[in-house]
Amino acid sequence: MVLIQCPHCEEEIELDDDAFGEFQCPYCEGEFEWGETPQARGREDVYSEPMSGSKLASHALHGAGGLMLLIGAFTGWISIVFEDVLSAGPFGLEVSFFGFSAKSGWFNFFEEDSFLAMFGIIFMIFILIAIVVQIAHLVFRVVIHMEDSGALEVGQEMAYRSYTYRWHTSLVALVCYVAGLIVMEIGLLIGFGEFGFPRPTVFAILLLGVLGAQFTMMNVELANE
């Protein structure tokens, strides 16, 4: 509340802090104006600050990384080429020969090769963690962007987590991806090394580049802030 003097009788009148418009003095019934009309916040003011190039590149790379991880869950990441083509993905192996193919999940290998099954399941867990963490990072990024633009109001704790854990989630996605590839490389070397050397597919190499680039841009983005 604020105390003002009536411009007519000079009696003290109590008004709200954000009061504005025309008022009538309760003592002399004289009319007077008080306060300023609050300015509406237009959309042009909300988005007046342009997005930096590093932040825009970081947005794009993290979005591409999330999309590629989701697509990669159903594709081959490591292959061995001999008489047939053996391809390993997060959920199992696929053997292709003469235009035909057969798939088998990692859990099915417990009956034939439990050692390879364990490597495959560890590989799958690493990739699933990478996908979940990448999605969490994208959620944090959207929350921050909407809060900065004025389109969303979040609690202090949520805002703190979104800003703080961006770096961690970007790093964990990269680390889990690399760890998963290494584990699967070792498993395929032990299980099928006599037939050829397991090599990452073009998709796996591109995904590694995207995840590495996104983490680099994450550091650039934080440095600019």
C-alpha positions, 0 to 999 in steps of 0.5 A, spaced: 500 500 500 502 507 498 499 513 502 498 519 498 495 526 499 489 528 496 490 534 491 484 538 493 484 537 501 491 534 502 488 529 506 492 522 506 489 517 502 491 509 502 492 506 495 494 499 492 501 499 490 499 498 483 493 502 483 492 507 477 486 511 473 481 516 476 479 516 484 475 520 488 477 522 495 473 519 500 474 526 504 472 531 499 469 527 494 474 531 489 476 527 483 484 526 481 488 521 477 494 517 480 499 512 477 501 510 470 498 505 465 502 498 465 505 497 459 503 490 455 508 485 454 508 484 446 510 478 443 516 482 439 518 484 446 519 477 448 523 475 442 527 481 441 533 478 443 536 474 438 539 467 439 546 466 438 550 462 433 553 457 438 546 456 442 542 455 435 548 450 433 547 447 440 540 446 439 540 443 432 546 438 434 542 436 440 536 435 436 539 431 431 543 427 436 536 425 439 533 423 433 539 419 430 539 415 437 532 413 436 533 411 429 539 407 431 535 403 436 533 399 430 539 399 425 545 396 425 551 399 428 557 394 427 558 389 422 562 383 420 563 382 412 565 375 410 561 370 406 555 373 410 554 380 413 553 380 420 550 386 423 549 388 431 544 393 433 542 395 440 537 389 440 540 384 437 544 381 431 542 380 424 545 375 419 544 377 411 546 372 406 543 372 398 538 377 399 535 374 405 536 376 413 535 373 419 534 377 426 535 374 433 535 378 440 540 378 445 536 374 450 536 369 445 543 367 445 543 365 452 542 358 449 547 358 445 553 363 447 551 366 454 558 370 453 556 374 447 549 375 450 552 378 456 556 383 452 550 384 447 545 386 453 550 391 456 551 394 449 543 395 449 543 398 456 548 403 455 544 405 448 538 405 452 541 410 457 544 414 452 537 415 449 533 417 455 539 422 457 539 425 451 531 426 451 532 429 458 537 434 455 532 436 450 527 437 455 531 441 459 533 445 453 526 446 451 524 449 458 530 454 458 528 456 451 521 457 453 522 460 460 527 465 457 522 467 452 517 468 457 512 463 454 513 458 460 514 460 468 517 454 472 519 453 479 526 455 481 528 448 482 526 446 475 529 452 472 536 450 476 536 443 474 535 445 467 540 450 467 545 445 471 544 438 468 545 440 461 552 439 461 551 433 464 546 430 460 550 432 454 556 428 456 553 422 459 549 421 452 556 421 449 560 417 454 554 411 454 554 411 446 562 410 446 562 405 452 556 401 448 560 401 442 567 399 445 563 393 449 560 390 443 566 391 439 569 386 444 564 381 444 564 381 437 571 380 437 571 374 442 565 371 438 566 372 431 573 375 430 575 369 426 571 371 421 573 378 420 574 385 424 568 388 427 567 395 424 562 401 426 557 402 420 557 409 417 551 411 421 555 409 427 560 413 425 556 419 423 552 419 430 559 419 434 561 425 430 554 428 432 554 427 439 561 429 440 560 436 436 554 437 440 558 436 447 563 441 444 557 446 442 555 445 449 561 447 452 561 453 447 554 455 449 556 455 457 562 459 456 558 464 452 553 465 458 
